[in-house]
Amino acid sequence: AKVMTITVTAIVELDGVEYTFSKDIELEVKDAETLVYVGIDASHCNEYVAGYYKDSMGNFSALAAGCGVRTVELKTSDELIAACSNEKFAAIIFTAPSRRLAAAQADPKVYSADELAAIKAFNEAGGLVVVAGWGDNYENYDAVRSARHMADTQNELLETLGSALRLGDDLLIDNELNGGQPQRLYFSDFNMDSYLMEGIVVDPENPDDRAYSEVYSNCGGCSVYAEGGGLPETVTPVVYGHVSTTTQDSGSADQRSQPARQPGQHQRHRGLLREGE
């Protein structure tokens, strides 16, 4: 890496008088061949990337750049498949394919057999695959109800990878602790045994007060559960919902609410998984 200084000068004339303004800009230039690459799927009208809330990966990309990681949006199926066999890529992120936009409702994106095979091979070769979900509160449109839902689409990917985790076809809500709407949630029950939680500040006396504690924002999210009855030893939940957090089937006409995924050994009682409660 090399830090370079670029001086930008602008000459502005006002009422026949010239004014000169200069500004130094420091750029840290890195050799692209030495960077770690992380792909971001943008080929399936993905939420926050190419779907609803489009182009909202700026903060993530900026954080990655500070760690010597280059993020690359994979905008076509060919680009996605090519990245899966490119040894430069250490990880690929898959946010949920949108069902909210009109274009997405007209053509709900799913993963092709070739894409699934490429992603599986990438993962088996050591590549990290990040699978994200979203709540089903925008899947109750007539145009979407009969289509493959986001959870089902993402779960096919998880199943292909051999994961026991699944995303619920639901919406996390809390009628007692929320940010003004039942689906606007701020969780503060962290698994502090995880190294990922290092630096998180939670005041035991004010865990849900953002003036005292850091919280995890989960607006419009879905639940996560494990198939097969037991939570795999390789899975470490890092944040849980509140005891009062429930799930709602917002993708159906009656929008039923339920306290947990049932039946089963694991309850999604805290937004994620907690064994035996």
MARLO-927870 format. One record per residue (C-alpha): x, y, z; residue in one letter; residue number from 1. Coordinates in nm, 3 decimals, m for minus. Layout:
<sites>
xx X, yy Y, zz Z, kolro A, lokol NUM
...
</sites>
This chain:
<sites>
xx 0.000, yy 0.000, zz 0.000, kolro A, lokol 1
xx 0.111, yy 0.353, zz m0.069, kolro K, lokol 2
xx m0.037, yy 0.682, zz 0.047, kolro V, lokol 3
xx m0.052, yy 0.940, zz m0.228, kolro M, lokol 4
xx m0.147, yy 1.305, zz m0.196, kolro T, lokol 5
xx m0.344, yy 1.469, zz m0.473, kolro I, lokol 6
xx m0.389, yy 1.845, zz m0.476, kolro T, lokol 7
xx m0.711, yy 1.970, zz m0.629, kolro V, lokol 8
xx m0.721, yy 2.337, zz m0.731, kolro T, lokol 9
xx m1.026, yy 2.531, zz m0.843, kolro A, lokol 10
xx m1.013, yy 2.883, zz m0.987, kolro I, lokol 11
xx m1.342, yy 3.068, zz m0.960, kolro V, lokol 12
xx m1.409, yy 3.408, zz m1.114, kolro E, lokol 13
xx m1.666, yy 3.632, zz m0.948, kolro L, lokol 14
xx m1.733, yy 3.988, zz m1.063, kolro D, lokol 15
xx m1.408, yy 3.992, zz m1.258, kolro G, lokol 16
xx m1.202, yy 3.876, zz m0.961, kolro V, lokol 17
xx m1.034, yy 3.535, zz m0.961, kolro E, lokol 18
xx m1.033, yy 3.327, zz m0.642, kolro Y, lokol 19
xx m0.816, yy 3.019, zz m0.605, kolro T, lokol 20
xx m0.909, yy 2.732, zz m0.374, kolro F, lokol 21
xx m0.690, yy 2.428, zz m0.310, kolro S, lokol 22
xx m0.751, yy 2.106, zz m0.120, kolro K, lokol 23
xx m0.521, yy 1.812, zz m0.055, kolro D, lokol 24
xx m0.674, yy 1.466, zz m0.079, kolro I, lokol 25
xx m0.490, yy 1.165, zz 0.059, kolro E, lokol 26
xx m0.554, yy 0.834, zz m0.116, kolro L, lokol 27
xx m0.427, yy 0.498, zz 0.006, kolro E, lokol 28
xx m0.348, yy 0.303, zz m0.307, kolro V, lokol 29
xx m0.322, yy m0.075, zz m0.276, kolro K, lokol 30
xx m0.213, yy m0.345, zz m0.515, kolro D, lokol 31
xx m0.535, yy m0.512, zz m0.633, kolro A, lokol 32
xx m0.352, yy m0.844, zz m0.666, kolro E, lokol 33
xx m0.278, yy m0.854, zz m0.292, kolro T, lokol 34
xx m0.632, yy m0.778, zz m0.171, kolro L, lokol 35
xx m0.885, yy m1.026, zz m0.039, kolro V, lokol 36
xx m1.201, yy m1.023, zz m0.252, kolro Y, lokol 37
xx m1.556, yy m1.056, zz m0.120, kolro V, lokol 38
xx m1.837, yy m1.094, zz m0.370, kolro G, lokol 39
xx m2.182, yy m0.946, zz m0.315, kolro I, lokol 40
xx m2.456, yy m1.108, zz m0.519, kolro D, lokol 41
xx m2.645, yy m0.846, zz m0.719, kolro A, lokol 42
xx m2.782, yy m1.080, zz m0.985, kolro S, lokol 43
xx m3.105, yy m1.179, zz m0.806, kolro H, lokol 44
xx m3.256, yy m0.836, zz m0.735, kolro C, lokol 45
xx m3.108, yy m0.874, zz m0.388, kolro N, lokol 46
xx m3.240, yy m0.659, zz m0.104, kolro E, lokol 47
xx m3.012, yy m0.367, zz m0.010, kolro Y, lokol 48
xx m2.791, yy m0.440, zz m0.313, kolro V, lokol 49
xx m2.992, yy m0.443, zz m0.635, kolro A, lokol 50
xx m3.347, yy m0.471, zz m0.503, kolro G, lokol 51
xx m3.529, yy m0.259, zz m0.248, kolro Y, lokol 52
xx m3.295, yy m0.016, zz m0.065, kolro Y, lokol 53
xx m3.065, yy m0.052, zz m0.366, kolro K, lokol 54
xx m2.697, yy 0.041, zz m0.328, kolro D, lokol 55
xx m2.698, yy 0.029, zz 0.052, kolro S, lokol 56
xx m2.370, yy m0.163, zz 0.086, kolro M, lokol 57
xx m2.154, yy 0.148, zz 0.116, kolro G, lokol 58
xx m2.078, yy 0.122, zz 0.488, kolro N, lokol 59
xx m1.996, yy m0.246, zz 0.458, kolro F, lokol 60
xx m1.764, yy m0.183, zz 0.163, kolro S, lokol 61
xx m1.593, yy 0.104, zz 0.346, kolro A, lokol 62
xx m1.532, yy m0.113, zz 0.653, kolro L, lokol 63
xx m1.401, yy m0.392, zz 0.431, kolro A, lokol 64
xx m1.165, yy m0.155, zz 0.250, kolro A, lokol 65
xx m1.016, yy m0.052, zz 0.582, kolro G, lokol 66
xx m0.927, yy m0.416, zz 0.641, kolro C, lokol 67
xx m0.769, yy m0.466, zz 0.300, kolro G, lokol 68
xx m1.079, yy m0.634, zz 0.155, kolro V, lokol 69
xx m1.222, yy m0.540, zz m0.183, kolro R, lokol 70
xx m1.596, yy m0.590, zz m0.234, kolro T, lokol 71
xx m1.724, yy m0.670, zz m0.583, kolro V, lokol 72
xx m2.088, yy m0.665, zz m0.687, kolro E, lokol 73
xx m2.167, yy m0.967, zz m0.903, kolro L, lokol 74
xx m2.436, yy m0.831, zz m1.133, kolro K, lokol 75
xx m2.500, yy m1.127, zz m1.361, kolro T, lokol 76
xx m2.529, yy m1.501, zz m1.327, kolro S, lokol 77
xx m2.211, yy m1.542, zz m1.531, kolro D, lokol 78
xx m2.021, yy m1.309, zz m1.296, kolro E, lokol 79
xx m2.147, yy m1.500, zz m0.993, kolro L, lokol 80
xx m2.047, yy m1.839, zz m1.132, kolro I, lokol 81
xx m1.708, yy m1.706, zz m1.242, kolro A, lokol 82
xx m1.640, yy m1.565, zz m0.894, kolro A, lokol 83
xx m1.713, yy m1.905, zz m0.740, kolro C, lokol 84
xx m1.415, yy m2.052, zz m0.928, kolro S, lokol 85
xx m1.188, yy m1.750, zz m0.885, kolro N, lokol 86
xx m0.937, yy m1.813, zz m0.608, kolro E, lokol 87
xx m0.921, yy m1.439, zz m0.531, kolro K, lokol 88
xx m1.265, yy m1.457, zz m0.370, kolro F, lokol 89
xx m1.268, yy m1.557, zz m0.003, kolro A, lokol 90
xx m1.641, yy m1.504, zz 0.053, kolro A, lokol 91
xx m1.968, yy m1.432, zz m0.127, kolro I, lokol 92
xx m2.269, yy m1.265, zz 0.035, kolro I, lokol 93
xx m2.627, yy m1.345, zz m0.063, kolro F, lokol 94
xx m2.894, yy m1.110, zz 0.067, kolro T, lokol 95
xx m3.253, yy m1.214, zz 0.006, kolro A, lokol 96
xx m3.387, yy m1.184, zz m0.349, kolro P, lokol 97
xx m3.649, yy m0.907, zz m0.340, kolro S, lokol 98
xx m4.020, yy m0.974, zz m0.361, kolro R, lokol 99
xx m4.110, yy m0.613, zz m0.287, kolro R, lokol 100
xx m4.035, yy m0.430, zz m0.611, kolro L, lokol 101
xx m4.278, yy m0.454, zz m0.902, kolro A, lokol 102
xx m4.004, yy m0.592, zz m1.128, kolro A, lokol 103
xx m3.920, yy m0.856, zz m0.869, kolro A, lokol 104
xx m4.285, yy m0.954, zz m0.837, kolro Q, lokol 105
xx m4.313, yy m0.991, zz m1.213, kolro A, lokol 106
xx m3.999, yy m1.206, zz m1.224, kolro D, lokol 107
xx m3.916, yy m1.346, zz m0.878, kolro P, lokol 108
xx m3.549, yy m1.444, zz m0.886, kolro K, lokol 109
xx m3.435, yy m1.790, zz m0.774, kolro V, lokol 110
xx m3.101, yy m1.971, zz m0.797, kolro Y, lokol 111
xx m3.043, yy m2.182, zz m1.104, kolro S, lokol 112
xx m2.904, yy m2.535, zz m1.086, kolro A, lokol 113
xx m2.573, yy m2.411, zz m1.231, kolro D, lokol 114
xx m2.551, yy m2.134, zz m0.972, kolro E, lokol 115
xx m2.625, yy m2.371, zz m0.684, kolro L, lokol 116
xx m2.362, yy m2.616, zz m0.807, kolro A, lokol 117
xx m2.103, yy m2.337, zz m0.839, kolro A, lokol 118
xx m2.178, yy m2.197, zz m0.492, kolro I, lokol 119
xx m2.157, yy m2.545, zz m0.340, kolro K, lokol 120
xx m1.819, yy m2.606, zz m0.506, kolro A, lokol 121
xx m1.697, yy m2.267, zz m0.384, kolro F, lokol 122
xx m1.796, yy m2.350, zz m0.028, kolro N, lokol 123
xx m1.647, yy m2.699, zz m0.039, kolro E, lokol 124
xx m1.319, yy m2.546, zz m0.156, kolro A, lokol 125
xx m1.309, yy m2.330, zz 0.157, kolro G, lokol 126
xx m1.503, yy m2.024, zz 0.043, kolro G, lokol 127
xx m1.725, yy m1.853, zz 0.299, kolro L, lokol 128
xx m2.091, yy m1.817, zz 0.204, kolro V, lokol 129
xx m2.304, yy m1.562, zz 0.391, kolro V, lokol 130
xx m2.680, yy m1.613, zz 0.355, kolro V, lokol 131
xx m2.915, yy m1.339, zz 0.475, kolro A, lokol 132
xx m3.292, yy m1.337, zz 0.508, kolro G, lokol 133
xx m3.574, yy m1.089, zz 0.530, kolro W, lokol 134
xx m3.924, yy m1.092, zz 0.676, kolro G, lokol 135
xx m4.224, yy m1.190, zz 0.466, kolro D, lokol 136
xx m4.425, yy m0.872, zz 0.531, kolro N, lokol 137
xx m4.406, yy m0.782, zz 0.161, kolro Y, lokol 138
xx m4.501, yy m1.126, zz 0.035, kolro E, lokol 139
xx m4.873, yy m1.093, zz 0.092, kolro N, lokol 140
xx m4.931, yy m0.931, zz m0.246, kolro Y, lokol 141
xx m5.142, yy m1.137, zz m0.486, kolro D, lokol 142
xx m4.853, yy m1.134, zz m0.733, kolro A, lokol 143
xx m4.617, yy m1.287, zz m0.478, kolro V, lokol 144
xx m4.824, yy m1.533, zz m0.274, kolro R, lokol 145
xx m4.804, yy m1.799, zz m0.542, kolro S, lokol 146
xx m4.437, yy m1.731, zz m0.616, kolro A, lokol 147
xx m4.143, yy m1.884, zz m0.437, kolro R, lokol 148
xx m4.089, yy m1.685, zz m0.120, kolro H, lokol 149
xx m3.757, yy m1.536, zz m0.012, kolro M, lokol 150
xx m3.715, yy m1.783, zz 0.276, kolro A, lokol 151
xx m3.774, yy m2.083, zz 0.052, kolro D, lokol 152
xx m3.526, yy m1.947, zz m0.203, kolro T, lokol 153
xx m3.255, yy m1.889, zz 0.059, kolro Q, lokol 154
xx m3.330, yy m2.220, zz 0.229, kolro N, lokol 155
xx m3.265, yy m2.405, zz m0.097, kolro E, lokol 156
xx m2.919, yy m2.249, zz m0.094, kolro L, lokol 157
xx m2.863, yy m2.347, zz 0.272, kolro L, lokol 158
xx m2.978, yy m2.702, zz 0.201, kolro E, lokol 159
xx m2.745, yy m2.724, zz m0.099, kolro T, lokol 160
xx m2.456, yy m2.626, zz 0.127, kolro L, lokol 161
xx m2.548, yy m2.898, zz 0.376, kolro G, lokol 162
xx m2.647, yy m2.653, zz 0.650, kolro S, lokol 163
xx m2.906, yy m2.747, zz 0.912, kolro A, lokol 164
xx m3.004, yy m2.382, zz 0.955, kolro L, lokol 165
xx m3.317, yy m2.248, zz 0.791, kolro R, lokol 166
xx m3.480, yy m1.907, zz 0.760, kolro L, lokol 167
xx m3.839, yy m1.879, zz 0.875, kolro G, lokol 168
xx m4.102, yy m1.777, zz 0.621, kolro D, lokol 169
xx m4.223, yy m1.519, zz 0.871, kolro D, lokol 170
xx m4.172, yy m1.177, zz 1.029, kolro L, lokol 171
xx m4.023, yy m1.111, zz 1.371, kolro L, lokol 172
xx m4.246, yy m0.884, zz 1.578, kolro I, lokol 173
xx m4.265, yy m0.764, zz 1.935, kolro D, lokol 174
xx m4.569, yy m0.585, zz 2.072, kolro N, lokol 175
xx m4.396, yy m0.493, zz 2.399, kolro E, lokol 176
xx m4.041, yy m0.389, zz 2.314, kolro L, lokol 177
xx m4.007, yy m0.218, zz 1.978, kolro N, lokol 178
xx m3.898, yy 0.105, zz 1.812, kolro G, lokol 179
xx m4.246, yy 0.235, zz 1.734, kolro G, lokol 180
xx m4.360, yy m0.049, zz 1.509, kolro Q, lokol 181
xx m4.397, yy m0.419, zz 1.602, kolro P, lokol 182
xx m4.139, yy m0.521, zz 1.340, kolro Q, lokol 183
xx m3.888, yy m0.246, zz 1.427, kolro R, lokol 184
xx m3.679, yy m0.429, zz 1.685, kolro L, lokol 185
xx m3.364, yy m0.351, zz 1.881, kolro Y, lokol 186
xx m3.208, yy m0.654, zz 2.049, kolro F, lokol 187
xx m2.961, yy m0.634, zz 2.335, kolro S, lokol 188
xx m2.927, yy m0.996, zz 2.448, kolro D, lokol 189
xx m2.585, yy m1.080, zz 2.305, kolro F, lokol 190
xx m2.380, yy m1.396, zz 2.337, kolro N, lokol 191
xx m2.080, yy m1.231, zz 2.496, kolro M, lokol 192
xx m1.886, yy m1.560, zz 2.484, kolro D, lokol 193
xx m1.846, yy m1.508, zz 2.109, kolro S, lokol 194
xx m1.537, yy m1.320, zz 1.991, kolro Y, lokol 195
xx m1.761, yy m1.141, zz 1.744, kolro L, lokol 196
xx m1.917, yy m0.952, zz 2.033, kolro M, lokol 197
xx m1.591, yy m0.805, zz 2.160, kolro E, lokol 198
xx m1.635, yy m0.434, zz 2.226, kolro G, lokol 199
xx m2.016, yy m0.443, zz 2.249, kolro I, lokol 200
xx m2.136, yy m0.227, zz 2.539, kolro V, lokol 201
xx m2.450, yy m0.330, zz 2.729, kolro V, lokol 202
xx m2.558, yy m0.170, zz 3.056, kolro D, lokol 203
xx m2.716, yy m0.451, zz 3.267, kolro P, lokol 204
xx m2.953, yy m0.202, zz 3.427, kolro E, lokol 205
xx m3.056, yy m0.041, zz 3.097, kolro N, lokol 206
xx m3.004, yy m0.308, zz 2.829, kolro P, lokol 207
xx m3.275, yy m0.175, zz 2.596, kolro D, lokol 208
xx m3.200, yy 0.195, zz 2.637, kolro D, lokol 209
xx m2.985, yy 0.311, zz 2.345, kolro R, lokol 210
xx m2.854, yy 0.597, zz 2.558, kolro A, lokol 211
xx m2.672, yy 0.339, zz 2.771, kolro Y, lokol 212
xx m2.639, yy 0.024, zz 2.560, kolro S, lokol 213
xx m2.552, yy m0.076, zz 2.207, kolro E, lokol 214
xx m2.828, yy m0.270, zz 2.039, kolro V, lokol 215
xx m2.872, yy m0.483, zz 1.730, kolro Y, lokol 216
xx m3.120, yy m0.331, zz 1.485, kolro S, lokol 217
xx m3.352, yy m0.589, zz 1.330, kolro N, lokol 218
xx m3.623, yy m0.419, zz 1.127, kolro C, lokol 219
xx m3.840, yy m0.648, zz 0.921, kolro G, lokol 220
xx m3.626, yy m0.955, zz 0.985, kolro G, lokol 221
xx m3.720, yy m1.322, zz 0.986, kolro C, lokol 222
xx m3.650, yy m1.596, zz 1.237, kolro S, lokol 223
xx m3.374, yy m1.855, zz 1.215, kolro V, lokol 224
xx m3.410, yy m2.218, zz 1.320, kolro Y, lokol 225
xx m3.233, yy m2.552, zz 1.285, kolro A, lokol 226
xx m3.377, yy m2.861, zz 1.124, kolro E, lokol 227
xx m3.324, yy m3.207, zz 1.267, kolro G, lokol 228
xx m3.403, yy m3.121, zz 1.628, kolro G, lokol 229
xx m3.060, yy m3.016, zz 1.750, kolro G, lokol 230
xx m2.847, yy m2.708, zz 1.712, kolro L, lokol 231
xx m2.520, yy m2.809, zz 1.541, kolro P, lokol 232
xx m2.206, yy m2.765, zz 1.750, kolro E, lokol 233
xx m2.061, yy m2.556, zz 1.468, kolro T, lokol 234
xx m2.335, yy m2.293, zz 1.509, kolro V, lokol 235
xx m2.286, yy m2.007, zz 1.756, kolro T, lokol 236
xx m2.580, yy m1.766, zz 1.791, kolro P, lokol 237
xx m2.457, yy m1.417, zz 1.871, kolro V, lokol 238
xx m2.777, yy m1.221, zz 1.937, kolro V, lokol 239
xx m3.122, yy m1.311, zz 2.062, kolro Y, lokol 240
xx m3.456, yy m1.137, zz 2.061, kolro G, lokol 241
xx m3.659, yy m1.046, zz 2.368, kolro H, lokol 242
xx m3.868, yy m1.294, zz 2.564, kolro V, lokol 243
xx m4.170, yy m1.112, zz 2.421, kolro S, lokol 244
xx m4.052, yy m1.146, zz 2.060, kolro T, lokol 245
xx m4.281, yy m1.357, zz 1.840, kolro T, lokol 246
xx m4.316, yy m1.444, zz 1.474, kolro T, lokol 247
xx m4.598, yy m1.360, zz 1.239, kolro Q, lokol 248
xx m4.693, yy m1.521, zz 0.911, kolro D, lokol 249
xx m4.726, yy m1.194, zz 0.722, kolro S, lokol 250
xx m4.720, yy m1.359, zz 0.382, kolro G, lokol 251
xx m5.069, yy m1.507, zz 0.426, kolro S, lokol 252
xx m5.406, yy m1.338, zz 0.427, kolro A, lokol 253
xx m5.480, yy m1.395, zz 0.798, kolro D, lokol 254
xx m5.128, yy m1.302, zz 0.922, kolro Q, lokol 255
xx m5.121, yy m1.543, zz 1.216, kolro R, lokol 256
xx m4.884, yy m1.481, zz 1.507, kolro S, lokol 257
xx m4.700, yy m1.752, zz 1.698, kolro Q, lokol 258
xx m4.456, yy m1.745, zz 1.992, kolro P, lokol 259
xx m4.210, yy m1.991, zz 1.842, kolro A, lokol 260
xx m4.155, yy m2.242, zz 1.568, kolro R, lokol 261
xx m4.339, yy m2.553, zz 1.674, kolro Q, lokol 262
xx m4.304, yy m2.833, zz 1.741, kolro P, lokol 263
xx m3.933, yy m2.884, zz 1.800, kolro G, lokol 264
xx m3.653, yy m2.899, zz 2.051, kolro Q, lokol 265
xx m3.545, yy m2.544, zz 1.973, kolro H, lokol 266
xx m3.755, yy m2.239, zz 2.025, kolro Q, lokol 267
xx m3.694, yy m1.921, zz 1.834, kolro R, lokol 268
xx m3.802, yy m1.749, zz 2.150, kolro H, lokol 269
xx m3.536, yy m1.486, zz 2.121, kolro R, lokol 270
xx m3.534, yy m1.419, zz 1.751, kolro G, lokol 271
xx m3.260, yy m1.673, zz 1.700, kolro L, lokol 272
xx m3.205, yy m2.010, zz 1.858, kolro L, lokol 273
xx m3.179, yy m2.108, zz 2.219, kolro R, lokol 274
xx m3.166, yy m2.473, zz 2.309, kolro E, lokol 275
xx m3.405, yy m2.641, zz 2.552, kolro G, lokol 276
xx m3.602, yy m2.335, zz 2.660, kolro E, lokol 277
</sites>
